[in-house]
């Protein structure tokens, strides 16, 4: 075991797009497990778009990180000391309450056991984690997706996007990817997307969407907000459903008003429904979603891509890669070796 616990703390709120110097790394003692808790050593640490909202002083759906605080984040790790009977030393776990650090003391109520026989470790941050149930319940419940729908997904090659696209295809929909490179479009087609658009090379994104969605967009899974959202809103089918899941395109102006076109007339004419949601809205049904996703995975129908950076020293860099669309698939940081 290491002799110290390296941690990343927020040094300052970002002004626009975050930079590496918004965080500072430090070392402290490795914490000790107390009654009914366990000490966990991280194997993989998570970086995800929601973290941008957590490092802003703006109101959010949960408490933010203040300068000096440990940066929030999840981890897949292994129990190295235990005072909890159900979590012996050696048990693999996944949690959303770990932070950007190498070791953490956790209560059993804040983690789940990981079974590597079901799926490899990175999958537990992906379809077996929050991203899986976000994609599943976003489409099935919030979006009311049904066979024959035209489904458009932004950030389509990202962690939530790649799962959502496959779920929509498996459900009998026509699925369109919007992403930021030809490499990502190729990946989307490999996993079942019917067509796609590279928004960075389209001079008229609204016209490009009209070209691949001639009958309009029935379901839009919005991971980005911004100009992509505006372009989709000009191509709604009657009774369209817009699922507001993320706003990563606003990462460089999170503290500013989101100024763009107004589409209330189009919402009225198309009788569209716009709904924001987060995965915890369906927490009581997460196991239902994971069971369905595992079934597809075991049948070879669900595939996932991972973009893994090595070393805890690269946490801010990995997060910035995500915010600037440099990642392909779920972005993770490996900070120690998985058990053999």
Backbone as numpy.savetxt, mean C-alpha at the origin, in Angstrom:
# Nx Ny Nz CAx CAy CAz Cx Cy Cz
22.59 -11.62 18.74 21.75 -10.43 18.74 22.63 -9.18 18.74
22.18 -8.16 18.05 22.92 -6.90 18.05 23.00 -6.32 19.45
23.93 -5.40 19.65 24.07 -4.76 20.95 23.29 -3.46 21.05
22.75 -2.98 19.94 21.99 -1.72 19.92 20.84 -1.83 18.95
19.88 -0.93 19.11 18.69 -0.87 18.27 18.73 0.40 17.45
18.94 0.26 16.15 18.95 1.44 15.28 17.52 1.84 14.94
17.25 3.14 15.00 15.92 3.69 14.78 16.00 4.92 13.89
14.93 5.11 13.10 14.76 6.36 12.35 13.65 7.16 13.00
13.96 8.43 13.32 12.98 9.34 13.88 12.76 10.52 12.93
11.56 11.06 12.97 11.26 12.23 12.15 12.03 13.42 12.71
12.83 14.06 11.87 13.59 15.24 12.30 12.82 16.53 12.08
12.02 16.56 11.00 11.25 17.77 10.68 10.13 17.41 9.73
9.06 18.21 9.76 7.99 18.02 8.79 8.49 18.40 7.40
8.12 17.64 6.37 8.52 18.02 5.02 7.82 19.29 4.56
8.50 20.05 3.73 7.91 21.18 3.04 7.88 20.81 1.57
6.76 20.25 1.12 6.69 19.68 -0.23 7.10 18.22 -0.20
7.80 17.78 -1.25 8.24 16.39 -1.31 9.23 16.11 -0.18
9.03 15.04 0.59 10.00 14.72 1.65 11.40 14.51 1.08
12.40 14.74 1.94 13.80 14.52 1.61 14.41 13.68 2.72
15.55 13.06 2.42 16.15 12.16 3.40 16.46 12.86 4.72
16.77 14.16 4.67 17.13 14.84 5.92 15.91 15.19 6.77
14.70 14.79 6.34 13.55 14.90 7.22 13.55 13.84 8.32
14.47 12.87 8.21 14.61 11.84 9.23 16.04 11.83 9.75
16.23 11.28 10.93 17.57 11.12 11.51 17.66 9.74 12.14
18.78 9.08 11.94 18.98 7.75 12.50 19.74 7.88 13.82
19.38 7.00 14.75 20.04 7.00 16.05 20.12 5.57 16.56
20.90 5.38 17.62 21.00 4.08 18.26 20.57 4.18 19.71
19.89 3.15 20.17 19.48 3.08 21.55 19.60 1.65 22.05
19.32 1.41 23.30 19.38 0.04 23.82 18.26 -0.82 23.24
18.51 -2.09 23.14 17.46 -3.02 22.72 16.46 -3.15 23.86
15.18 -2.95 23.60 14.20 -3.02 24.69 14.05 -4.45 25.21
13.48 -4.57 26.40 13.27 -5.87 27.02 11.78 -6.19 27.08
11.46 -7.44 26.82 10.07 -7.87 26.89 9.60 -7.88 28.34
8.39 -7.35 28.56 7.77 -7.39 29.87 6.69 -8.44 29.92
5.90 -8.48 30.98 4.84 -9.49 31.10 3.88 -9.45 29.91
3.61 -10.63 29.37 2.66 -10.80 28.26 3.05 -10.00 27.01
4.34 -9.83 26.80 4.83 -9.19 25.57 5.97 -10.03 25.00
6.40 -9.67 23.78 7.51 -10.36 23.14 8.46 -9.32 22.55
9.72 -9.68 22.45 10.70 -8.88 21.74 10.86 -9.46 20.34
10.68 -8.61 19.34 10.72 -9.04 17.94 11.87 -8.36 17.23
12.63 -9.14 16.48 13.68 -8.61 15.61 13.14 -8.52 14.19
13.24 -7.36 13.59 12.70 -7.15 12.25 13.50 -7.91 11.20
12.80 -8.46 10.22 13.41 -9.03 9.03 13.15 -8.11 7.84
11.89 -7.74 7.66 11.51 -6.77 6.63 10.77 -5.61 7.30
11.09 -4.40 6.88 10.34 -3.22 7.29 9.56 -2.68 6.10
8.43 -2.11 6.40 7.50 -1.65 5.37 7.68 -0.16 5.09
7.53 0.24 3.83 7.30 1.63 3.47 6.05 1.65 2.59
5.18 2.62 2.80 3.90 2.64 2.11 3.41 4.07 1.95
2.57 4.33 0.94 2.12 5.71 0.68 1.42 6.37 1.86
0.72 5.60 2.70 -0.01 6.22 3.81 0.92 7.00 4.74
2.20 6.64 4.74 3.15 7.28 5.65 3.34 8.77 5.34
3.09 9.15 4.08 3.22 10.58 3.75 2.23 11.41 4.56
1.03 10.92 4.72 0.05 11.64 5.52 0.39 11.67 7.00
1.12 10.68 7.45 1.45 10.60 8.88 2.56 11.56 9.28
3.31 12.08 8.30 4.40 13.02 8.62 4.02 14.45 8.24
2.73 14.70 8.24 2.22 16.05 7.97 1.48 16.54 9.21
1.55 17.84 9.51 0.76 18.36 10.62 -0.73 18.47 10.31
-1.10 18.20 9.04 -2.50 18.26 8.66 -3.30 17.15 9.33
-4.60 17.38 9.50 -5.48 16.38 10.10 -5.49 15.12 9.23
-5.46 13.96 9.88 -5.45 12.69 9.18 -6.45 11.76 9.87
-6.60 10.54 9.34 -7.55 9.61 9.94 -7.00 8.93 11.19
-5.72 9.15 11.51 -5.12 8.65 12.74 -4.00 9.59 13.15
-3.47 9.39 14.34 -2.46 10.31 14.87 -1.21 10.34 14.00
-0.64 11.52 13.84 0.55 11.68 13.03 1.83 11.50 13.83
2.95 11.56 13.11 4.28 11.50 13.71 4.78 12.92 13.88
5.23 13.26 15.05 5.77 14.59 15.31 7.30 14.55 15.29
7.93 15.65 14.97 9.40 15.66 15.01 9.92 15.14 16.34
10.87 14.23 16.24 11.42 13.56 17.42 10.82 12.19 17.66
9.65 11.91 17.07 9.00 10.61 17.25 9.63 9.55 16.35
9.53 8.30 16.79 9.89 7.17 15.95 8.98 7.14 14.72
9.57 6.94 13.54 8.77 6.86 12.32 7.91 5.60 12.34
6.66 5.77 11.95 5.71 4.66 11.97 6.01 3.67 10.84
5.51 2.45 11.01 5.64 1.46 9.95 5.48 0.06 10.49
5.22 -0.86 9.57 5.05 -2.25 9.94 6.32 -3.05 9.77
6.26 -4.31 10.21 7.42 -5.19 10.10 6.97 -6.64 10.03
7.77 -7.42 9.35 7.73 -8.88 9.47 8.99 -9.25 10.24
8.83 -9.98 11.32 9.98 -10.28 12.15 9.86 -11.61 12.86
10.81 -11.84 13.76 10.87 -13.11 14.49 11.01 -12.81 15.98
10.26 -13.56 16.78 10.33 -13.42 18.23 11.68 -13.92 18.73
12.41 -13.06 19.46 13.73 -13.45 20.00 13.71 -13.54 21.52
12.65 -13.06 22.15 12.46 -13.23 23.59 10.96 -13.14 23.85
10.45 -14.02 24.68 8.99 -14.06 24.85 8.59 -14.21 26.30
7.60 -13.42 26.67 6.90 -13.56 27.95 5.41 -13.80 27.69
5.10 -14.25 26.48 3.71 -14.54 26.09 3.64 -15.99 25.61
2.79 -16.78 26.23 2.77 -18.23 25.99 2.51 -18.61 24.54
1.66 -17.87 23.86 1.26 -18.24 22.50 2.28 -17.82 21.44
3.31 -17.10 21.85 4.31 -16.61 20.89 5.71 -17.02 21.34
6.10 -18.26 21.06 7.41 -18.74 21.52 8.55 -18.10 20.74
9.73 -18.18 21.30 10.93 -17.73 20.58 11.01 -18.48 19.25
11.30 -17.75 18.19 11.36 -18.33 16.85 10.12 -18.10 16.02
8.99 -17.73 16.68 7.74 -17.50 15.95 7.90 -16.30 15.01
7.47 -16.46 13.76 7.44 -15.35 12.80 6.14 -14.59 12.96
6.21 -13.26 12.89 5.01 -12.43 13.08 5.01 -11.29 12.08
3.84 -10.71 11.90 3.69 -9.49 11.10 2.86 -8.51 11.90
3.24 -7.24 11.84 2.55 -6.20 12.59 2.59 -4.89 11.83
1.61 -4.05 12.06 1.63 -2.71 11.50 2.13 -1.68 12.49
2.54 -2.13 13.68 2.90 -1.21 14.77 4.32 -1.46 15.26
5.26 -1.38 14.36 6.65 -1.69 14.70 7.52 -0.43 14.69
7.42 0.35 13.64 8.27 1.53 13.48 9.52 1.22 12.69
10.19 2.28 12.25 11.44 2.11 11.50 12.57 1.84 12.49
12.69 0.60 12.91 13.72 0.21 13.86 13.99 -1.28 13.74
15.03 -1.75 14.40 15.43 -3.15 14.28 14.75 -4.07 15.28
14.39 -3.54 16.45 13.76 -4.34 17.50 12.58 -3.58 18.08
11.56 -4.32 18.49 10.41 -3.71 19.16 9.78 -4.72 20.10
9.22 -4.22 21.20 8.43 -5.04 22.12 6.96 -4.90 21.72
6.31 -6.03 21.54 4.93 -6.03 21.04 4.02 -6.85 21.94
2.76 -6.44 21.98 1.72 -7.23 22.63 1.10 -8.18 21.59
0.65 -9.34 22.02 0.03 -10.28 21.07 -1.13 -9.68 20.30
-1.84 -8.72 20.88 -3.01 -8.13 20.20 -2.61 -7.23 19.04
-1.34 -6.90 18.90 -0.90 -5.98 17.84 -0.20 -6.71 16.70
-0.24 -8.05 16.67 0.48 -8.78 15.63 -0.28 -10.04 15.25
0.12 -10.61 14.12 -0.42 -11.89 13.66 0.73 -12.85 13.43
0.46 -14.12 13.59 1.46 -15.14 13.30 1.61 -15.29 11.79
2.83 -15.50 11.35 3.13 -15.72 9.94 3.41 -17.20 9.74
2.77 -17.77 8.75 2.99 -19.17 8.38 3.64 -19.20 7.01
4.94 -19.43 6.97 5.66 -19.44 5.70 5.26 -20.60 4.81
4.52 -21.57 5.36 4.00 -22.67 4.53 2.85 -22.18 3.65
2.15 -21.16 4.10 1.05 -20.60 3.31 1.60 -19.73 2.18
2.53 -18.85 2.50 3.10 -17.95 1.49 4.44 -17.44 2.02
5.38 -17.09 1.13 6.67 -16.55 1.55 6.51 -15.27 2.37
7.54 -14.95 3.15 7.44 -13.83 4.09 6.98 -12.52 3.45
7.56 -12.06 2.32 7.12 -10.76 1.78 5.63 -10.70 1.48
5.00 -11.84 1.20 3.57 -11.86 0.89 2.71 -11.37 2.05
3.25 -11.45 3.26 2.47 -11.05 4.43 2.38 -9.54 4.59
3.13 -8.81 3.79 2.94 -7.37 3.66 2.11 -7.04 2.43
1.81 -8.04 1.63 1.18 -7.83 0.34 -0.23 -8.40 0.38
-0.51 -9.47 -0.34 -1.89 -9.95 -0.36 -2.32 -10.55 0.98
-1.36 -11.00 1.80 -1.71 -11.50 3.12 -1.65 -10.41 4.19
-1.49 -9.18 3.77 -1.44 -8.06 4.70 -2.52 -7.04 4.41
-2.27 -5.82 4.84 -3.25 -4.74 4.67 -3.54 -4.47 3.20
-2.52 -4.58 2.34 -2.74 -4.26 0.93 -3.72 -5.22 0.27
-3.67 -6.49 0.67 -4.59 -7.46 0.10 -6.04 -7.14 0.43
-6.31 -6.88 1.70 -7.70 -6.59 2.07 -8.14 -5.21 1.60
-7.18 -4.29 1.42 -7.52 -3.00 0.84 -8.03 -3.17 -0.59
-7.29 -3.93 -1.39 -7.70 -4.17 -2.77 -9.01 -4.94 -2.83
-9.13 -5.96 -2.00 -10.30 -6.84 -2.06 -11.58 -6.10 -1.66
-11.58 -5.51 -0.47 -12.81 -4.86 -0.02 -13.06 -3.54 -0.75
-11.99 -2.90 -1.21 -12.19 -1.70 -2.01 -13.00 -1.98 -3.26
-12.65 -3.06 -3.94 -13.36 -3.40 -5.17 -14.71 -4.06 -4.90
-14.72 -5.06 -4.03 -15.93 -5.87 -3.85 -17.01 -5.11 -3.10
-16.63 -4.40 -2.04 -17.64 -3.74 -1.20 -17.82 -2.26 -1.55
-16.73 -1.50 -1.53 -16.86 -0.06 -1.79 -17.20 0.19 -3.26
-16.52 -0.51 -4.15 -16.74 -0.31 -5.58 -17.91 -1.08 -6.15
-18.44 -2.04 -5.41 -19.55 -2.84 -5.94 -19.24 -3.46 -7.29
-17.99 -3.89 -7.48 -17.55 -4.45 -8.76 -18.38 -5.66 -9.15
-18.69 -5.74 -10.45 -19.42 -6.90 -10.96 -18.87 -7.30 -12.32
-19.07 -8.55 -12.69 -18.58 -9.06 -13.97 -19.06 -8.17 -15.11
-18.15 -7.88 -16.05 -18.48 -7.05 -17.20 -18.13 -5.59 -17.02
-17.82 -5.17 -15.78 -17.43 -3.79 -15.54 -16.08 -3.48 -16.20
-15.91 -2.23 -16.61 -14.60 -1.71 -16.99 -14.00 -1.05 -15.75
-12.89 -1.61 -15.30 -12.25 -1.16 -14.06 -10.92 -0.51 -14.41
-10.72 0.72 -13.97 -9.46 1.44 -14.17 -8.77 1.58 -12.83
-7.47 1.29 -12.81 -6.71 1.33 -11.56 -5.47 2.18 -11.77
-5.29 3.21 -10.94 -4.07 4.01 -11.00 -3.03 3.42 -10.06
-1.75 3.81 -10.28 -0.63 3.15 -9.58 -0.79 1.65 -9.71
-1.06 1.21 -10.93 -1.49 -0.17 -11.17 -0.41 -1.21 -10.92
0.86 -0.80 -10.97 1.94 -1.76 -10.73 2.45 -1.71 -9.30
1.82 -0.89 -8.46 2.20 -0.82 -7.06 1.59 -1.97 -6.28
1.80 -1.95 -4.98 1.40 -3.07 -4.15 -0.11 -3.31 -4.17
-0.90 -2.27 -3.89 -2.35 -2.41 -3.93 -2.82 -2.59 -5.37
-2.24 -1.82 -6.29 -2.67 -1.86 -7.68 -2.51 -3.22 -8.33
-1.38 -3.88 -8.08 -1.16 -5.18 -8.73 -2.14 -6.23 -8.21
-2.51 -6.14 -6.93 -3.50 -7.08 -6.39 -4.89 -6.75 -6.90
-5.24 -5.46 -6.89 -6.57 -5.04 -7.34 -6.81 -5.43 -8.79
-5.80 -5.25 -9.64 -5.96 -5.61 -11.04 -6.26 -7.08 -11.23
-5.57 -7.92 -10.49 -5.80 -9.36 -10.62 -7.15 -9.77 -10.06
-7.56 -9.16 -8.94 -8.89 -9.46 -8.39 -9.97 -9.09 -9.40
-9.84 -7.91 -10.01 -10.85 -7.48 -10.98 -10.91 -8.42 -12.17
-9.76 -8.85 -12.65 -9.73 -9.77 -13.79 -10.33 -11.12 -13.42
-9.99 -11.63 -12.24 -10.55 -12.90 -11.79 -12.06 -12.81 -11.58
-12.56 -11.59 -11.41 -14.00 -11.39 -11.18 -14.76 -11.11 -12.48
-14.08 -11.25 -13.62 -14.76 -11.11 -14.91 -14.85 -9.70 -15.44
-13.98 -8.82 -14.98 -14.01 -7.43 -15.45 -12.97 -7.20 -16.55
-13.15 -6.11 -17.28 -12.12 -5.62 -18.19 -11.30 -4.61 -17.40
-9.97 -4.81 -17.34 -9.15 -4.07 -16.39 -8.10 -3.24 -17.12
-8.04 -1.96 -16.79 -7.14 -1.01 -17.43 -6.15 -0.46 -16.40
-4.87 -0.52 -16.72 -3.82 0.00 -15.85 -3.45 1.42 -16.24
-3.25 2.26 -15.23 -2.60 3.55 -15.44 -1.37 3.57 -14.56
-0.21 3.73 -15.21 1.05 3.68 -14.47 2.09 4.57 -15.14
3.34 4.52 -14.66 4.29 5.58 -14.99 5.43 5.17 -15.91
5.45 3.94 -16.43 6.55 3.53 -17.31 6.11 2.36 -18.17
6.85 2.15 -19.26 6.58 1.02 -20.14 6.89 -0.30 -19.43
7.92 -0.29 -18.58 8.25 -1.50 -17.81 7.08 -1.90 -16.90
6.49 -0.92 -16.27 5.36 -1.21 -15.39 4.14 -1.67 -16.18
3.92 -1.07 -17.35 2.81 -1.53 -18.19 3.00 -2.98 -18.61
4.23 -3.34 -18.96 4.52 -4.72 -19.35 4.21 -5.67 -18.19
4.60 -5.27 -16.98 4.31 -6.08 -15.80 2.81 -6.21 -15.60
2.07 -5.14 -15.77 0.62 -5.19 -15.61 -0.02 -6.16 -16.60
0.45 -6.15 -17.82 -0.11 -7.07 -18.82 0.23 -8.51 -18.47
1.41 -8.75 -17.91 1.79 -10.10 -17.50 0.85 -10.68 -16.45
0.35 -9.83 -15.57 -0.50 -10.33 -14.49 -1.99 -10.24 -14.82
-2.33 -9.85 -16.06 -3.71 -9.97 -16.48 -4.44 -8.71 -16.88
-3.83 -7.53 -16.72 -4.49 -6.32 -17.18 -4.75 -6.41 -18.69
-5.91 -5.95 -19.13 -6.28 -6.01 -20.53 -5.60 -4.94 -21.38
-5.40 -3.79 -20.80 -4.77 -2.68 -21.53 -4.21 -1.72 -20.50
-3.49 -0.71 -20.97 -2.91 0.22 -20.02 -2.42 1.50 -20.67
-2.12 2.47 -19.83 -1.70 3.80 -20.27 -0.50 4.22 -19.42
0.54 4.71 -20.09 1.66 5.35 -19.41 1.33 6.84 -19.34
0.93 7.30 -18.17 0.44 8.69 -18.08 1.54 9.71 -18.33
2.80 9.31 -18.19 3.89 10.26 -18.38 4.18 10.54 -19.85
3.68 9.70 -20.73 3.96 9.90 -22.16 2.72 10.30 -22.95
1.59 10.46 -22.28 0.34 10.82 -22.97 0.13 12.34 -22.93
0.07 12.99 -24.08 -0.17 14.44 -24.09 -1.58 14.81 -23.65
-2.53 13.90 -23.85 -3.92 14.14 -23.46 -4.42 12.89 -22.76
-4.30 12.86 -21.44 -4.63 11.65 -20.68 -6.11 11.33 -20.75
-6.97 12.35 -20.73 -8.40 12.09 -20.83 -8.75 11.40 -22.14
-8.15 11.87 -23.24 -8.40 11.24 -24.54 -7.86 9.82 -24.58
-6.72 9.58 -23.94 -6.15 8.24 -23.90 -7.07 7.28 -23.15
-7.65 7.75 -22.06 -8.58 6.91 -21.32 -9.83 6.64 -22.14
-10.32 7.65 -22.84 -11.49 7.46 -23.71 -11.19 6.42 -24.78
-9.94 6.40 -25.25 -9.57 5.45 -26.30 -9.61 4.00 -25.84
-9.24 3.75 -24.58 -9.25 2.36 -24.09 -10.52 2.03 -23.32
-11.34 3.05 -23.04 -12.62 2.84 -22.35 -13.74 3.52 -23.13
-14.02 3.04 -24.34 -15.00 3.74 -25.20 -16.40 3.81 -24.61
-16.74 2.89 -23.71 -18.06 2.90 -23.09 -18.03 3.51 -21.69
-16.90 4.12 -21.34 -16.78 4.78 -20.05 -16.19 3.87 -18.98
-15.90 4.45 -17.85 -15.29 3.75 -16.71 -16.37 3.43 -15.69
-16.56 2.15 -15.41 -17.56 1.75 -14.41 -17.02 1.86 -12.99
-15.77 1.42 -12.79 -15.15 1.46 -11.47 -13.76 2.05 -11.60
-13.47 3.06 -10.80 -12.13 3.64 -10.78 -11.54 3.45 -9.39
-10.47 2.68 -9.30 -9.74 2.48 -8.05 -8.62 3.51 -8.02
-8.84 4.57 -7.25 -7.95 5.73 -7.28 -6.91 5.63 -6.17
-5.66 5.37 -6.57 -4.55 5.32 -5.64 -3.71 6.60 -5.66
-4.07 7.57 -6.50 -3.16 8.68 -6.76 -3.74 10.07 -6.53
-5.02 10.28 -6.83 -5.62 11.62 -6.88 -4.97 12.43 -8.01
-5.08 13.75 -7.96 -4.39 14.61 -8.91 -4.89 14.52 -10.35
-4.02 14.80 -11.32 -4.42 14.85 -12.73 -4.97 13.53 -13.27
-4.51 12.40 -12.75 -5.06 11.13 -13.22 -6.53 11.03 -12.82
-6.82 11.39 -11.59 -8.22 11.42 -11.15 -9.05 12.33 -12.05
-8.54 13.52 -12.36 -9.27 14.46 -13.19 -9.58 13.87 -14.56
-8.60 13.15 -15.14 -8.80 12.58 -16.47 -9.84 11.47 -16.46
-9.83 10.64 -15.41 -10.82 9.57 -15.31 -12.22 10.16 -15.13
-12.33 11.21 -14.34 -13.64 11.81 -14.07 -14.32 12.33 -15.33
-13.56 12.57 -16.38 -14.13 13.01 -17.65 -14.60 11.84 -18.51
-14.46 10.62 -17.99 -14.79 9.42 -18.77 -15.65 8.44 -17.99
-16.53 8.95 -17.15 -17.35 8.07 -16.31 -18.50 7.46 -17.09
-18.75 6.18 -16.82 -19.97 5.53 -17.30 -21.12 5.87 -16.36
-22.32 5.60 -16.79 -23.48 5.82 -15.94 -23.39 4.92 -14.71
-23.65 5.49 -13.55 -23.57 4.80 -12.26 -22.15 4.33 -11.94
-21.18 5.09 -12.35 -19.78 4.78 -12.03 -19.53 4.86 -10.53
-18.55 4.10 -10.08 -18.14 4.12 -8.68 -16.66 4.48 -8.62
-16.34 5.50 -7.83 -14.96 5.95 -7.68 -14.52 5.62 -6.26
-13.48 4.79 -6.14 -12.96 4.33 -4.85 -11.72 5.17 -4.55
-11.80 6.01 -3.55 -10.66 6.86 -3.20 -9.85 6.13 -2.13
-8.72 5.56 -2.57 -7.88 4.75 -1.69 -6.60 5.47 -1.29
-6.03 6.27 -2.20 -4.76 6.92 -1.91 -4.60 8.21 -2.67
-3.63 9.03 -2.24 -3.40 10.34 -2.85 -1.91 10.58 -3.06
-1.20 9.55 -3.53 0.26 9.63 -3.58 0.76 10.72 -4.52
-0.02 11.12 -5.51 0.44 12.17 -6.42 0.54 13.53 -5.73
-0.03 13.64 -4.54 0.03 14.90 -3.79 1.21 14.94 -2.82
2.12 13.98 -2.92 3.20 13.85 -1.93 4.07 15.10 -1.85
4.19 15.84 -2.95 5.05 17.02 -2.94 4.30 18.30 -2.58
3.01 18.19 -2.27 2.22 19.36 -1.91 1.11 18.98 -0.93
1.44 18.09 -0.03 0.44 17.53 0.88 -0.18 18.59 1.77
0.59 19.60 2.12 0.11 20.62 3.05 -0.63 21.75 2.33
-0.78 21.66 1.01 -1.44 22.70 0.23 -2.83 22.24 -0.21
-3.72 23.16 -0.53 -5.03 22.77 -1.05 -4.89 21.97 -2.34
-5.72 20.95 -2.47 -5.71 20.12 -3.69 -6.60 20.81 -4.72
-5.99 21.66 -5.52 -6.73 22.47 -6.48 -6.74 21.79 -7.85
-7.91 21.64 -8.40 -8.03 21.03 -9.73 -9.40 21.33 -10.29
-9.75 20.61 -11.33 -11.06 20.82 -11.94 -12.16 20.33 -11.01
-13.36 20.88 -11.19 -14.52 20.44 -10.43 -15.44 19.64 -11.36
-15.95 18.51 -10.84 -16.69 17.58 -11.70 -18.08 17.25 -11.16
-18.66 18.13 -10.36 -19.96 17.81 -9.80 -21.02 17.60 -10.88
-20.93 18.36 -11.98 -21.91 18.17 -13.05 -21.77 16.77 -13.65
-20.55 16.32 -13.85 -20.36 14.97 -14.39 -20.82 13.90 -13.40
-20.57 14.14 -12.12 -21.05 13.21 -11.11 -22.57 13.13 -11.15
-23.22 14.28 -11.30 -24.68 14.31 -11.38 -25.19 13.58 -12.61
-24.64 13.94 -13.77 -25.14 13.36 -15.03 -24.93 11.85 -15.07
-23.78 11.39 -14.59 -23.49 9.96 -14.62 -24.05 9.22 -13.41
-24.60 9.98 -12.44 -25.09 9.40 -11.18 -24.00 8.59 -10.51
-22.81 9.14 -10.52 -21.64 8.43 -9.97 -21.61 8.53 -8.45
-20.87 7.61 -7.86 -20.68 7.59 -6.41 -19.19 7.63 -6.12
-18.78 8.55 -5.25 -17.39 8.68 -4.84 -17.30 8.35 -3.36
-16.43 7.42 -3.01 -16.31 7.03 -1.60 -14.86 6.80 -1.22
-14.43 7.43 -0.15 -13.13 7.14 0.42 -13.25 6.03 1.44
-12.15 5.28 1.62 -12.18 4.22 2.63 -10.75 3.87 3.03
-10.63 3.24 4.19 -9.37 2.64 4.60 -9.66 1.20 5.02
-8.64 0.37 5.01 -8.86 -1.07 5.20 -9.48 -1.40 6.54
-9.21 -0.60 7.57 -9.75 -0.91 8.89 -11.27 -0.76 8.94
-11.88 -0.13 7.93 -13.34 -0.08 7.86 -13.93 -1.49 7.81
-13.14 -2.45 7.32 -13.61 -3.82 7.17 -12.80 -4.78 8.04
-12.27 -4.28 9.15 -11.38 -5.10 9.97 -12.05 -6.38 10.45
-13.33 -6.31 10.74 -14.06 -7.50 11.21 -14.19 -8.56 10.13
-13.82 -8.23 8.89 -13.95 -9.19 7.79 -12.61 -9.48 7.11
-11.51 -9.04 7.71 -10.20 -9.25 7.09 -9.92 -10.72 6.81
-10.25 -11.59 7.74 -9.96 -13.02 7.54 -10.70 -13.57 6.32
-11.89 -13.09 6.10 -12.66 -13.48 4.91 -11.89 -13.11 3.64
-11.38 -11.89 3.60 -10.63 -11.45 2.43 -9.35 -12.23 2.25
-8.59 -12.44 3.32 -7.34 -13.20 3.20 -7.60 -14.63 2.75
-8.68 -15.23 3.21 -8.99 -16.61 2.81 -9.23 -16.68 1.31
-9.94 -15.72 0.78 -10.20 -15.71 -0.66 -8.90 -15.50 -1.45
-8.07 -14.60 -0.98 -6.81 -14.31 -1.67 -5.86 -15.50 -1.62
-5.80 -16.19 -0.48 -4.95 -17.38 -0.37 -5.42 -18.46 -1.33
-6.72 -18.63 -1.47 -7.25 -19.62 -2.42 -6.75 -19.32 -3.83
-6.83 -18.07 -4.25 -6.35 -17.70 -5.59 -4.84 -17.92 -5.70
-4.11 -17.58 -4.65 -2.65 -17.75 -4.68 -2.29 -19.23 -4.82
-2.93 -20.09 -4.08 -2.65 -21.52 -4.14 -2.99 -22.11 -5.49
-3.95 -21.53 -6.16 -4.32 -21.99 -7.51 -3.41 -21.40 -8.59
-2.45 -20.58 -8.18 -1.55 -19.96 -9.14 -2.16 -18.80 -9.90
-3.26 -18.25 -9.39 -3.97 -17.18 -10.08 -3.60 -15.79 -9.58
-2.83 -15.71 -8.51 -2.46 -14.43 -7.93 -0.94 -14.37 -7.83
-0.36 -13.38 -8.50 1.10 -13.24 -8.54 1.48 -11.86 -8.01
2.64 -11.78 -7.36 3.05 -10.52 -6.77 4.52 -10.24 -7.06
4.84 -8.97 -7.18 6.19 -8.51 -7.44 6.66 -7.71 -6.22
7.95 -7.87 -5.88 8.50 -7.16 -4.73 9.74 -6.39 -5.14
9.87 -5.20 -4.58 11.02 -4.34 -4.82 11.70 -4.18 -3.47
12.79 -4.93 -3.24 13.39 -5.02 -1.92 14.73 -4.31 -1.87
14.82 -3.34 -0.98 16.05 -2.59 -0.72 16.71 -3.19 0.51
18.04 -3.23 0.54 18.77 -3.84 1.65 19.24 -2.78 2.64
19.04 -3.07 3.94 19.67 -2.27 4.98 18.80 -1.20 5.59
18.79 -1.13 6.92 17.97 -0.13 7.61 18.43 1.29 7.30
19.69 1.44 6.92 20.18 2.78 6.57 19.47 3.35 5.34
18.79 2.50 4.58 18.14 2.93 3.34 16.63 3.15 3.50
16.14 3.24 4.72 14.70 3.44 4.92 14.17 4.70 4.23
14.74 5.88 4.48 14.19 7.07 3.80 14.29 6.97 2.28
15.40 6.44 1.78 15.58 6.30 0.34 14.51 5.40 -0.27
14.20 4.29 0.39 13.17 3.39 -0.11 11.80 4.07 -0.13
11.52 4.85 0.90 10.25 5.57 0.95 10.15 6.59 -0.17
11.23 7.29 -0.44 11.23 8.28 -1.52 11.13 7.62 -2.88
11.73 6.44 -3.05 11.56 5.69 -4.30 10.08 5.42 -4.55
9.38 5.07 -3.48 7.95 4.79 -3.59 7.18 6.04 -4.00
7.46 7.16 -3.34 6.72 8.39 -3.61 6.97 8.94 -5.01
8.11 8.58 -5.60 8.46 9.08 -6.94 8.30 8.01 -8.01
7.56 6.95 -7.69 7.18 5.90 -8.67 8.38 5.17 -9.25
9.44 5.01 -8.48 10.59 4.26 -8.96 10.49 2.76 -8.66
9.59 2.40 -7.76 9.46 0.99 -7.39 8.61 0.23 -8.39
8.85 -1.08 -8.47 8.02 -1.99 -9.26 7.51 -3.07 -8.31
6.25 -2.99 -7.94 5.70 -3.92 -6.97 5.81 -3.36 -5.56
5.56 -4.22 -4.59 5.57 -3.82 -3.19 6.98 -3.46 -2.74
7.13 -2.25 -2.20 8.44 -1.79 -1.72 8.66 -2.25 -0.29
9.80 -2.92 -0.06 10.17 -3.40 1.27 11.63 -3.07 1.51
12.03 -3.09 2.80 13.41 -2.97 3.18 13.78 -4.18 4.03
14.76 -4.93 3.58 15.22 -6.08 4.36 16.34 -5.62 5.30
16.13 -5.88 6.60 17.08 -5.41 7.60 17.82 -6.53 8.32
17.39 -7.78 8.11 18.12 -8.93 8.64 17.74 -10.14 7.80
18.47 -11.23 8.00 18.24 -12.41 7.19 17.07 -13.23 7.72
16.20 -13.71 6.81 15.12 -14.59 7.26 15.71 -15.90 7.79
14.97 -16.60 8.65 15.45 -17.90 9.13 15.55 -18.89 7.98
16.50 -19.80 8.06 16.70 -20.79 7.00 15.53 -21.76 6.95
